[in-house]
Amino acid sequence: MRVTERAMRNRQANGGWAGVAARWVAALAVAALPGAALAQSSSGGGPLSLFDNIFTGSITHGTPVQRAPAPAPASSSAAQPWSGEDGGSGHPLMTAAAIRQAAANFPTCVAAMWPDAARRGISRDSFERYTAGLSPDLRLMDLMDSQPEFTKAIWDYLDILVSVTRIARGREILAQYKPQFDAMERAYGVDRYIVASIWGIESNYGTQGGDRSVVNSTATLACVGRRQAYFKDEFLSALEILHRGDVTPEHLRGSWAGAFGGTQFMPTSFKRFAVDFDGDGRRDVVDNPTDLIASTANNLKKDGWQTGKPWGYEVAVPRGFNYLLADRAKAMTLAQWQHLGVVRPGGKPFPHPNEKAYLLAPAGAEGPGFLMLQNFRVIMKYNPAEAYALAIGHFADRLRGGAPFVQPWPRQERVLSRAERLELQQLLAQRGFYRGTPDGQIGGQTREALRSFQASIGTAADGFASSDMLDRLRGR
């Protein structure tokens, strides 16, 4: 369930998640529709998701690799040829010449992986059978290095991912597979609504998971491009899955980065977390909902899920609050946050005031705040993007009958283009606040630099990259 570059999930993600990049504007429109194919990404150890596709454009769940950009619907993206151009990352292995040279060497590269496959217990017969007919899918190079000009605001993503239609379908799934969810909760102690939420957001309940051959995609990425070492492990793990007979070749299909199944497992994540919950001798997260539900729960449990605890709380942050405290590394007890004036809307109490949480303000001082607990961090291990984890937590609450967020989002704010994000980073660097390499992606380092700049000019240091902050940096 993860790739990055979840940029692949880690589960390893780069920034992000652990990581997948937002895809095309057309894909964004399609993603909002029922039945649209989801591309995946993975960052840390798990699956790639629709979220990755529309939010970042890179890879997600399963390993901290970096989630590659999520693919467009398989019916269209699979037919598109490679652009023949250098990749946007500027990596030497992503130049057009290097890609062509690696593609020409593809058969030799695949054959050279036989000794490693043998050490994993894969028979020669299986290796020959499952690698026969493989050919490099160079379209993946464009997907890996796609650089979206625009991203979506977090409130727009939540509107897409936590829609009325998806909530209705999720409740149907929970009713349809109630015995499986009951058994999963008894065995793993993981909230059924979180598992159902991941299933819904990752693949719209198995209807949008990608249709590329996982073996062919991971073989391509193991031999061509800038993530070869990471994808070599994924490729060999995919061969192990086929050799064991857990999933058949015709059903081992998924995202361009190799994530598959309803909750988008990367092959390496499948090896770590997949379980044969119904005892039929196969760990099948593609066609067996029992194994899918339990495997996803096993993933969360092993990542530290706390039974019976929430993921976090929506909170109201007082005016004049010191947003330098809104930092994942600055956890305090809920009682301490309440002492600082951070309270739940409507005055609801915190059930366990001694639990520690960190404050997240994804839309700055003008939007809602959230106090994030241990289970939120667990969701982020599944996919290291705070926006993704927020969508999962909120979707789960809605499935259990909860209400929408109470506080409004600053929907009047304009999302900066990539060129504007690059300029913002460059201006922060010129003023001595930013020490990274400008890349047009607003990550933790950029937000920290922006907070320092905001503090220096006496405005709310919320780290929100608004058009107003860009104008202030320009000196307007």
Order of alpha helices (4+ residues) and beta strands (2+ residues): beta-alpha-beta-alpha-beta-alpha-alpha-alpha-alpha-alpha-alpha-alpha-alpha-alpha-alpha-beta-alpha-alpha-beta-alpha-alpha-beta-beta-alpha-beta-beta-alpha-alpha-alpha-alpha-alpha
